[in-house]
Amino acid sequence: MNRVVAMIMLVIMAITGGGSTIAIAIGMPAMIIWKIYRKIRYGYKLTD
């Protein structure tokens, strides 16, 4: 029984960690591309 609970916790932690990793991996390049687009299109600063 103890091993089953440990495996369930491991799966939950893996999904949580994987989800946040994927969000960061997709979000950072998307933000950089969005800032470059705004710089070219509207002339905004990259640091805003």
C-alpha positions in Angstrom: 0.0 0.0 0.0 2.8 2.4 0.9 4.5 1.7 -2.5 1.2 2.5 -4.4 0.9 5.9 -2.6 4.5 6.7 -3.4 4.0 5.9 -7.1 0.9 8.0 -7.2 2.8 10.9 -5.6 5.7 10.4 -8.1 3.4 10.6 -11.1 1.7 13.7 -9.7 5.0 15.4 -9.2 6.3 14.4 -12.6 3.2 15.8 -14.3 3.4 19.1 -12.3 7.1 19.5 -13.0 6.8 18.6 -16.7 3.9 21.0 -17.1 5.8 23.9 -15.7 8.9 23.0 -17.8 6.8 23.0 -21.0 5.2 26.3 -20.1 8.6 27.9 -19.6 10.1 26.3 -22.7 7.2 27.7 -24.8 6.6 30.9 -23.0 10.1 32.4 -23.1 10.7 32.2 -26.9 7.1 33.4 -27.4 7.7 36.5 -25.3 11.0 37.2 -27.1 9.3 36.9 -30.5 6.4 39.1 -29.3 8.8 41.8 -28.1 10.7 41.8 -31.3 7.4 42.0 -33.3 6.3 45.0 -31.2 9.7 46.7 -31.7 9.5 46.3 -35.4 5.7 47.1 -35.8 5.2 49.8 -33.2 8.7 51.0 -32.2 8.3 50.0 -28.5 11.4 49.4 -26.4 12.4 45.8 -25.9 12.7 46.3 -22.2 9.0 47.3 -21.6 
